[in-house]
Amino acid sequence: MTYPRPSANLFPAPKEPAQRRRIRAVLTIVVGGAALALGAGAIGQTRSLNMLDQLESGAWELRDRGAGAVANNVCIRGGRDLIQLHHPGMTCKSVVVEDTPAEVVVQYTCAGQGYGRTRIRRETNALIQIDTQGIANGQPYSYAGEGRRTGGCRN
């Protein structure tokens, strides 16, 4: 049995010279790579965290939720200080997971010192709900409580 030969129309010759096709392919890769790089940069950018900037500085009382609630007093310069309650003053790398007018979620890592994930929900600029957990000093921690501004800091 013999099969008919395919006609020349099934495999038409390229309409562009080979060099032009190669240049077009390289440009497509370069432009696509640049678009991916720009998109990845936008993902890793620090967001504004405006909600935290609106919280009042000063003395805050942080009270645990639940039975036998314990209150701790802290002095903060701004709402961003509340992100790293268990790693105060440390230089840590952070990633903003959520940033809305009423709530922020931030994950952070402090090289060799631990890490944390903090969620802060604002009720007013002087009343917040805070949940944070992670590892500090080699030990796990978890805290859920309410924060209230109580006035100015005492030196």
HULIN-V708547 format. One record per residue. D_LAST is the distance of its C-alpha to the last C-alpha in whole Angstrom. Layout:
BEGIN
<<D_LAST> <D_LAST>>
END
This chain:
BEGIN
<<101> <100> <97> <96> <94> <91> <92> <90> <88> <86> <84> <84> <83> <80> <80> <77> <78> <76> <74> <73> <72> <70> <68> <67> <66> <64> <62> <62> <60> <58> <57> <56> <54> <52> <51> <50> <48> <46> <46> <44> <42> <41> <40> <38> <36> <32> <32> <30> <28> <27> <27> <23> <23> <23> <20> <17> <14> <11> <11> <14> <16> <19> <21> <24> <28> <31> <31> <29> <26> <23> <19> <16> <13> <12> <9> <12> <13> <16> <19> <20> <17> <19> <22> <21> <19> <21> <21> <18> <18> <21> <24> <26> <29> <30> <32> <32> <34> <34> <32> <33> <32> <31> <30> <29> <30> <29> <31> <29> <30> <28> <31> <31> <28> <29> <29> <28> <30> <27> <28> <26> <28> <27> <28> <26> <23> <20> <23> <24> <26> <25> <27> <27> <29> <30> <30> <27> <27> <31> <30> <31> <28> <29> <26> <27> <25> <23> <20> <19> <16> <15> <13> <10> <6> <4> <0>>
END
